[in-house]
């Protein structure tokens, strides 16, 4: 037997390997980047790297994730950005502050969201150290500089222009600002209708800046039925009815946000901003949980006190044995199952849910341009 028999590689094999390698690079280059901005509904771990009380980095958060460990997501498993990434065939984005976000991973996109933030910079002040939305946008600019060093300025601009963007803001401006305490600074400054007009005008500046930074497909979620979450039921409800003033706030905010997005699109001359009606998406399973396979939409899976809505979700909290049966994971945030229902509406929902078009239509439209 020959001990030193040489391996012979045919030119055909070399060509095949080269072709497969180039195909892989091409697919990665053509994959749509995804960027996420906003609050705890979409934060996937940035706050883990900050000295803040707004954290989801300990058990039982993440109990139903692949690793069964807390990752910083305010969920028992996956959150909305994870599920959107699944739908568009992309790997999940990493938190921008993650040390792992470098090299080719940057081309997938990035998540800039931070639990506790709002449209206003004074929202969430009690959490001390969070990434305000102005800072999230500054990080987005920094991200582009990092990518430009990797693939060049022209390709970076193209990557950002073709990317999908999700932004979720507004809820904390009510829950953790205007209504945080009786006679809050903002509630003394503004009557509720005037406060809504003010935060809408501030949101306009944020969205215009996002456009100026290159975003061309932006999913903008309104707020859900804030008065119906377990935390608010625990504080304001006697018989499980939703908190009136928070619902009033939402009913003022969401229509004005839709009008803002329509006005911006008219000015731009293109459907850049897509309105996602989070209120309707949530209200479906809040008003009829059994129709969606839930046993309740009033009691959180993880928490304590009335409706499991008091305080934080911690290892000492009550924990439901089957998270799939609960619409709310903790006092404020939907369960993974509920998030899946919401993202399904993102994908295929009618204009009641997604205006002027849903995500499936966006993907089909953008693939032809």
C-alpha positions, 0 to 999 in steps of 0.5 A, a space after each residue: 500500500 502506498 503511504 504517500 499517495 497524493 490527492 488529485 483535485 480536478 479543475 472541475 472540482 476547483 471550479 465547483 468550490 469557487 462557484 459555491 463560495 462566490 454564490 454564498 458571498 453573493 447571497 449574503 450581499 443580496 440579503 436584506 439588512 434589518 434595523 430596529 429602533 425603540 423600546 422594550 417591546 423590541 430590545 433584544 439585549 442592549 440594556 444588558 450592557 448598561 447600568 440600568 434597572 430596565 433589564 431582562 437578563 435573568 430567569 425566568 426571562 428566556 425560559 422558552 428560548 432555544 438556550 432557555 436562558 435570559 438574553 435581554 429580551 422582555 419575553 419568555 422566548 422570541 420577540 417581534 424583531 426575531 420573528 420578523 427576521 424569521 419571516 424575511 429569511 434573515 438571521 436575527 440581528 444582534 444588539 448594537 452594543 454586543 461585542 459580537 457585532 463586527 465584521 460580516 455580522 454587521 451586514 445583517 443589520 443591528 438592533 439599537 432598541 433600549 428598554 424604557 425609552 420613549 419619543 421624549 428624552 425625559 421619558 424613562 428617566 427613572 431607569 437612569 442609563 438607557 439609550 435614548 432615541 436620539 442616541 439610537 440614531 447617533 449609533 445608526 450613523 456610527 454603524 454606517 461608518 463602521 460598515 463603510 470601512 468594511 464594504 465602502 460608502 456606496 455599498 453601505 448607502 445601498 445596504 441601508 436604502 434597501 434595508 427593512 427598518 422597525 421602530 416602536 415608540 410611544 407607550 413609555 411616553 404615557 406609562 413611564 412619563 405622563 401617567 407615571 405618577 399623579 401630577 407628573 411634570 408633563 401632566 402639569 405642563 400639558 392637558 392630555 390632548 396637547 401632550 399627544 400633539 407635542 409628542 407627535 411633533 417630536 416623533 416627526 423629527 425622529 422619523 425625518 432624521 431616520 429618513 435622512 440617515 437613509 431609511 427607505 422602508 420603515 415599519 412604524 408601530 402605534 401603541 397597543 391597548 396600554 390600559 388593558 395590560 396586566 400592570 394597568 389592570 392591577 393598578 386601576 381595574 376593579 373588575 378587569 376593565 381597561 384603564 380609561 385614561 390610558 385608553 383615551 391616550 392611545 385613542 388620541 395618539 394612534 390616529 395622529 401617528 397614522 396622519 403623520 406617516 401619511 403626511 410624510 409619505 406625501 412630502 417624500 413622494 413614496 411609501 417610506 413609512 408603513 403604519 402597523 396598527 398595534 392597537 388592533 393587533 393586540 385588541 383581537 386577542 385581548 377582547 377574545 383570548 380564547 379565539 386565539 388559544 389563550 386562557 386569559 389576556 388579563 393575567 400575566 404569566 410571570 408576576 405577582 399580585 392582582 393579575 400578576 401585574 404588580 412589580 417585575 417578573 423575577 425568580 420569586 414571581 408566580 410563573 405559569 406552567 404553559 406560556 403558550 396559553 397566556 397572551 401576556 408574558 409579564 405585566 407589560 409585554 406579550 408572550 412569544 405566542 402573542 408576538 407570533 400572532 402580531 407578526 403574522 398580521 405584519 406579514 399578511 394583515 389587511 389595511 386595517 392592520 398594515 397601511 398602505 401595505 403589509 410586509 409580504 407586499 413590501 417584500 414582493 414589491 421591493 424584489 422587482 425594483 
